[in-house]
């Protein structure tokens, strides 16, 4: 079966073909890919429009996060949220400020959704906890950003704590402890 996948997409052959193309043809290809896929357009926007501020660069990804919380009939797909954040990281070459904002924004949206609906679905709670732990890991890599987001993170934890969702506030307490320890090391 692995052989079929390799035959279906032969990156080496595509790479060789792209090397032979003229610059104008490659630009045309990128334009066509952008027209076909909004994800490609978002990627190019985040990768190449560094003259814009972070708010403008992350806006398409925030819209994807918001889309997960729009319907009352459907549960949010937190996998789609994590994918949006990962795609931004790839497009922006691991730029930490925008990634941080997306994590915090996503957690605010999730906390608001849970708080407003009083949801206790164990799978969804587990997904939010996983997202929160990813956020903790991110802040551990960039502790200098924590002071800029501490108030918002505390507000998220307080909102989640009101409904006593066991396990959801643990990442926030761990993050506070981690950041206290990192300040002691400085």
Phi and psi in degrees as a GROMACS rama.xvg file:
@    title "Ramachandran Plot"
@    xaxis  label "Phi"
@    yaxis  label "Psi"
@TYPE xy
-61.0357  -32.3345  UNK-2
-64.2688  -39.6765  UNK-3
-62.9326  -43.4938  UNK-4
-60.765  -39.3944  UNK-5
-66.1872  -39.5911  UNK-6
-67.4338  -35.6645  UNK-7
-68.2557  -32.0577  UNK-8
-139.409  102.503  UNK-9
-103.636  90.9592  UNK-10
-59.1421  -39.1613  UNK-11
-59.9302  -42.7078  UNK-12
-66.2485  -40.7789  UNK-13
-65.55  -42.1457  UNK-14
-58.6747  -46.6473  UNK-15
-61.4407  -41.8172  UNK-16
-65.3925  -42.6689  UNK-17
-64.1822  -34.86  UNK-18
-63.2904  -26.3537  UNK-19
-86.4053  -13.9483  UNK-20
-75.1998  154.569  UNK-21
-80.0732  156.193  UNK-22
-56.5941  -43.4747  UNK-23
-61.6182  -37.9167  UNK-24
-68.5892  -36.6575  UNK-25
-66.6275  -40.5228  UNK-26
-63.4867  -41.1655  UNK-27
-61.0035  -41.358  UNK-28
-60.9839  -44.8695  UNK-29
-61.8194  -41.2587  UNK-30
-62.0785  -40.8044  UNK-31
-67.0603  -41.632  UNK-32
-63.3017  -38.7959  UNK-33
-64.093  -39.576  UNK-34
-66.8229  -31.6709  UNK-35
-82.6975  -32.4817  UNK-36
-132.197  117.865  UNK-37
-62.4678  -29.1885  UNK-38
-64.6579  -39.8473  UNK-39
-63.9801  -41.4572  UNK-40
-61.9653  -42.9926  UNK-41
-62.692  -43.217  UNK-42
-58.9931  -49.8763  UNK-43
-64.0268  -38.118  UNK-44
-59.5781  -49.1435  UNK-45
-69.2533  -35.7226  UNK-46
-73.994  -42.5825  UNK-47
-109.55  -9.75543  UNK-48
-102.33  56.0536  UNK-49
-71.0922  -10.5864  UNK-50
-73.6083  -19.454  UNK-51
-80.8411  156.585  UNK-52
-74.2814  168.575  UNK-53
-59.8707  -38.3591  UNK-54
-56.3107  -43.6422  UNK-55
-69.3384  -38.2529  UNK-56
-68.8887  -34.0451  UNK-57
-90.0229  -8.70887  UNK-58
-52.7466  -45.8467  UNK-59
-61.4024  -32.5557  UNK-60
-75.504  -35.0057  UNK-61
-63.6914  -38.1306  UNK-62
-62.395  -37.9134  UNK-63
-66.6394  -36.4272  UNK-64
-66.5404  -48.4005  UNK-65
-56.3873  -37.7416  UNK-66
-60.1204  -25.578  UNK-67
-74.7838  -15.5849  UNK-68
-115.317  13.8805  UNK-69
-81.5044  -36.6319  UNK-70
-97.5748  140.142  UNK-71
-81.0871  -18.3868  UNK-72
-84.7227  -19.2336  UNK-73
-120.083  148.888  UNK-74
-83.0667  146.565  UNK-75
-66.3193  144.411  UNK-76
-99.9818  98.9126  UNK-77
-70.6286  -17.7828  UNK-78
-64.132  -36.5271  UNK-79
-66.9491  -35.2666  UNK-80
-66.4724  -48.032  UNK-81
-60.2641  -38.4268  UNK-82
-64.7612  -41.315  UNK-83
-60.7884  -42.7696  UNK-84
-65.3762  -44.1118  UNK-85
-63.4602  -39.0757  UNK-86
-66.9425  -36.5538  UNK-87
-63.816  -44.8453  UNK-88
-57.2339  -43.7399  UNK-89
-64.7553  -46.8958  UNK-90
-65.7395  -39.6504  UNK-91
-92.5518  9.13873  UNK-92
55.6652  51.7358  UNK-93
64.8376  24.1411  UNK-94
-61.4444  117.082  UNK-95
-73.5131  -32.6344  UNK-96
-64.953  -47.434  UNK-97
-66.1566  -38.7371  UNK-98
-62.7847  -43.0729  UNK-99
-60.2474  -47.0461  UNK-100
-60.3131  -40.0623  UNK-101
-65.9857  -41.3121  UNK-102
-60.2461  -50.0146  UNK-103
-65.6342  -42.4761  UNK-104
-58.7681  -45.4396  UNK-105
-63.8154  -40.8972  UNK-106
-67.9913  -36.9485  UNK-107
-62.5971  -43.593  UNK-108
-64.2232  -43.4808  UNK-109
-65.0711  -44.4579  UNK-110
-62.588  -42.4035  UNK-111
-63.2295  -40.8307  UNK-112
-64.0592  -48.9619  UNK-113
-62.6316  -45.8578  UNK-114
-63.7824  -43.4691  UNK-115
-68.2448  -31.1233  UNK-116
-102.414  -13.7196  UNK-117
63.401  41.8458  UNK-118
-80.5832  139.334  UNK-119
-130.26  28.01  UNK-120
-68.148  118.079  UNK-121
-62.2819  -36.7545  UNK-122
-67.6703  -42.5695  UNK-123
-67.3905  -39.6267  UNK-124
-61.752  -41.9652  UNK-125
-62.1117  -38.7031  UNK-126
-65.8124  -40.1569  UNK-127
-66.332  -40.5036  UNK-128
-60.9904  -41.4812  UNK-129
-61.8884  -42.4408  UNK-130
-62.1917  -40.9258  UNK-131
-64.2775  -40.2868  UNK-132
-66.4629  -35.1244  UNK-133
-63.6346  -38.6974  UNK-134
-63.6935  -43.0715  UNK-135
-58.7532  -46.3768  UNK-136
-59.4473  -41.8496  UNK-137
-61.7863  -46.5807  UNK-138
-65.67  -32.3491  UNK-139
-63.962  -29.8184  UNK-140
-79.5706  -24.9406  UNK-141
-132.891  63.9809  UNK-142
-62.8563  -22.0687  UNK-143
-65.249  -19.4899  UNK-144
-85.2548  -18.2723  UNK-145
-56.3446  -46.1407  UNK-146
-57.9606  -28.9167  UNK-147
-71.4147  -21.02  UNK-148
-119.284  -1.73705  UNK-149
-56.0741  -45.719  UNK-150
-62.4434  -43.3558  UNK-151
-65.6722  -39.3757  UNK-152
-66.7715  -38.9767  UNK-153
-64.6978  -38.0033  UNK-154
-64.8772  -38.9533  UNK-155
-62.9547  -48.0815  UNK-156
-61.023  -41.3181  UNK-157
-63.5707  -41.5013  UNK-158
-63.7969  -42.9923  UNK-159
-69.152  -34.8754  UNK-160
-68.1323  -29.4584  UNK-161
-57.729  -33.6303  UNK-162
-95.2888  3.61103  UNK-163
52.7514  48.5203  UNK-164
-79.5432  102.263  UNK-165
-60.9398  130.946  UNK-166
93.1971  -20.7785  UNK-167
-79.0823  -27.4488  UNK-168
-89.6206  -14.4288  UNK-169
-54.1494  -44.9109  UNK-170
-59.1765  -35.4537  UNK-171
-71.1404  -39.1107  UNK-172
-66.1695  -39.8821  UNK-173
-63.2695  -40.2622  UNK-174
-62.5957  -43.8715  UNK-175
-59.2521  -43.8137  UNK-176
-64.2273  -43.2353  UNK-177
-61.0677  -42.679  UNK-178
-71.15  -35.2674  UNK-179
-61.7682  -42.1593  UNK-180
-65.5881  -38.0057  UNK-181
-69.6041  -32.3699  UNK-182
-67.0356  -35.554  UNK-183
-66.5752  -30.4368  UNK-184
-75.2072  -22.2129  UNK-185
